[in-house]
Every structure is written in structure tokens, then in C-alpha cells.
């Protein structure tokens, strides 16, 4: 598939895809006779995974490192697993904080509703 289709299917711009290729997040795709990039369907899943890592706050340098390890093959399985485990622990801590924050916000909203109800009753 051409870069425009990958962009449309992933929501990323063609410039972002070229940048990802430049920094090593995605492997350089094959090129057709005209020199245009031809991506395999598997790139969609990989980009989706990268975007999920980004959404969890993984730093770009760490995503690049993970991509480099992935390109090296199975000899890096342990290191990749360890990277994901360490990042998962960070995400779990952030998630717990967010859950605590949501509970606090729920209590505050309930308190404001009660105060509004009481003020309307006067």
C-alpha cells in the first residue's frame, strides 16, 4: 500500500510516516520502480502498537529503542519484554493516580450538586 493509504488508515500524516522512517520507528519500506514507498499490511499493526505506547506516555527515544530491538529479531525478546514490563509498571502507577483523581472529582461534583440543591431550596 502507498504512503497515502497508510496515512489515511492510521490517521498519521505522510510527513509523520516519513519522520518515523527517518528516526527508525518504522523500517524503510520497499520502493516501486518510480521510487514510491510500498508498505506491507503488517505496518498498520506496528504503527497501532507504537501509537498505543505513545498514548501511555512512553518517550520517543524508548519507542525508537524498542523498534531497533524488534528489528534485531528474537535475540532481543528478553530486553523487549523487560522494557514493556518496566513501562507497564509506570502506566499502572499513573492509572492508579488517575483513578484516585477521578474519585476525588466525583466527590467534588457531588458536593457541588448538594450545595446547589441546598442554595436553590433557600
Buried (B, 14 or more C-beta within 10 A) or exposed (E): BBBEEBBEBBEBEBEBBBEBBEEBBBBEBEEEEEEEBEBEEEBBEBBEBBBEBEEEEBEEEBBBBBBEBBEEEEEBEEEBEEBBEEBEEEBEEEEEEEEEEEEEEEEEEEEEEEEEEEEEEE
